[in-house]
Amino acid sequence: MNKSVSEFVLESAVERAEMVLADQRWFVLSEENFSRVEQLLERPADLAKLAELFAADSPFGKEFDFGR
């Protein structure tokens, strides 16, 4: 095993996230509920809300300060 600790931790975290998220990729719906979801997905997007979202600062782009 020729991996650094960082590589090992990252690989382990990705594998665990994939396992956890796999449960959230499959949804079982009745035919009635599936039809309702399809109707919701077919509605046009609210572009004003999307513009507002993309205009906001990303929380992931901010630097963290651990008090150093």
VENGI-V380612 format. One record per backbone hydrogen bond with DSSP energy under -0.5 kcal/mol. CO is the residue of the C=O (numbers start at 0). NH is the residue of the N-H. E is the energy in kcal/mol with one decimal. If there is no record, write none. Layout:
# VENGI-V380612
{{CO NH E} {CO NH E}}
This chain:
# VENGI-V380612
{{0 2 -0.7} {3 7 -2.4} {4 8 -2.8} {5 9 -2.6} {6 10 -2.6} {7 11 -2.5} {8 12 -2.5} {9 13 -2.4} {10 14 -2.3} {11 15 -2.3} {12 16 -2.5} {13 17 -2.4} {14 18 -1.8} {15 19 -2.4} {16 20 -2.9} {17 21 -1.4} {18 22 -0.7} {19 22 -0.8} {20 23 -1.4} {21 24 -1.2} {24 26 -0.5} {26 28 -0.6} {29 33 -2.7} {30 34 -2.1} {31 35 -1.8} {32 36 -2.4} {33 37 -2.5} {34 38 -2.2} {35 39 -2.1} {36 40 -2.4} {37 41 -1.7} {38 42 -0.7} {39 42 -0.6} {44 46 -1.2} {45 49 -1.9} {46 50 -2.7} {47 51 -2.0} {48 52 -2.3} {49 53 -2.7} {50 54 -1.4} {51 55 -1.0} {52 55 -0.7} {57 60 -1.0} {58 61 -0.5} {63 65 -0.5}}
